[in-house]
Amino acid sequence: MKTKTASILAIMNVLSWIAYIGISIKCGAIIFTYILSLYNQQVAKDLYQGLNLYDLMNESFVHYSLFVGITAGLLALKAYIAHLVIKTLSKINLTSPFQMEVANLMEKISLMIVYLWLISLGATIYQESMDLPKMDWNGGEALFLSGLIFLFAQIFKKGVEIQAENDLTV
């Protein structure tokens, strides 16, 4: 019978896969419809789930492309973070949970979330300065989340040290 912790980790793994697949599909759909809009401008009227960039495309193709590129880039980064979470969850061993590889993956997730926050901050500034269509690029909570994950990574690293000491003393 699985322990409660093992069950929670399995559920988190499934949820991470769902997030990864969903974000990847959204990113792919935006890129695909952008490419279609290069051949048929009418596609820009409903780029993805009602996102109408037709007027922006007619005003400035450069801003249109940059706007779509930022949106796809942020989604790709979110998908990569979800991928790292999946990788981290698959590396956790409940009999010996403190592993340097897990701590390093957690640090990498933390760093990617900081990058996500910085890019979304820049995108929001760009969006407001150019009076572009409103997108939910707000990543304010991402900085807090990044710090929290970084803290957990440091706890894991200390756990690796303590676990190594205990293995040597036995």
ChimeraX attribute file (.defattr): number of C-alpha atoms within 10 A of each C-alpha:
attribute: neighborCount
match mode: 1-to-1
recipient: residues
	/A:1	5
	/A:2	7
	/A:3	9
	/A:4	9
	/A:5	10
	/A:6	14
	/A:7	12
	/A:8	12
	/A:9	16
	/A:10	14
	/A:11	12
	/A:12	15
	/A:13	19
	/A:14	13
	/A:15	14
	/A:16	21
	/A:17	17
	/A:18	13
	/A:19	17
	/A:20	21
	/A:21	15
	/A:22	13
	/A:23	21
	/A:24	20
	/A:25	15
	/A:26	17
	/A:27	21
	/A:28	15
	/A:29	16
	/A:30	21
	/A:31	19
	/A:32	13
	/A:33	17
	/A:34	22
	/A:35	13
	/A:36	15
	/A:37	19
	/A:38	14
	/A:39	9
	/A:40	11
	/A:41	14
	/A:42	14
	/A:43	18
	/A:44	24
	/A:45	16
	/A:46	14
	/A:47	21
	/A:48	18
	/A:49	9
	/A:50	9
	/A:51	14
	/A:52	16
	/A:53	23
	/A:54	17
	/A:55	13
	/A:56	18
	/A:57	19
	/A:58	12
	/A:59	11
	/A:60	11
	/A:61	13
	/A:62	11
	/A:63	17
	/A:64	19
	/A:65	15
	/A:66	14
	/A:67	21
	/A:68	18
	/A:69	15
	/A:70	16
	/A:71	19
	/A:72	21
	/A:73	17
	/A:74	21
	/A:75	20
	/A:76	19
	/A:77	19
	/A:78	20
	/A:79	23
	/A:80	17
	/A:81	21
	/A:82	23
	/A:83	18
	/A:84	19
	/A:85	22
	/A:86	19
	/A:87	16
	/A:88	18
	/A:89	17
	/A:90	13
	/A:91	14
	/A:92	16
	/A:93	12
	/A:94	11
	/A:95	6
	/A:96	9
	/A:97	14
	/A:98	22
	/A:99	19
	/A:100	16
	/A:101	15
	/A:102	23
	/A:103	23
	/A:104	17
	/A:105	18
	/A:106	24
	/A:107	20
	/A:108	19
	/A:109	23
	/A:110	25
	/A:111	18
	/A:112	19
	/A:113	24
	/A:114	19
	/A:115	17
	/A:116	24
	/A:117	22
	/A:118	16
	/A:119	19
	/A:120	22
	/A:121	16
	/A:122	13
	/A:123	21
	/A:124	19
	/A:125	12
	/A:126	15
	/A:127	17
	/A:128	11
	/A:129	9
	/A:130	10
	/A:131	9
	/A:132	15
	/A:133	13
	/A:134	10
	/A:135	12
	/A:136	9
	/A:137	18
	/A:138	14
	/A:139	17
	/A:140	12
	/A:141	10
	/A:142	19
	/A:143	18
	/A:144	15
	/A:145	14
	/A:146	23
	/A:147	16
	/A:148	13
	/A:149	20
	/A:150	20
	/A:151	15
	/A:152	16
	/A:153	23
	/A:154	16
	/A:155	14
	/A:156	21
	/A:157	19
	/A:158	16
	/A:159	17
	/A:160	20
	/A:161	15
	/A:162	13
	/A:163	15
	/A:164	13
	/A:165	11
	/A:166	10
	/A:167	9
	/A:168	8
	/A:169	6
	/A:170	5
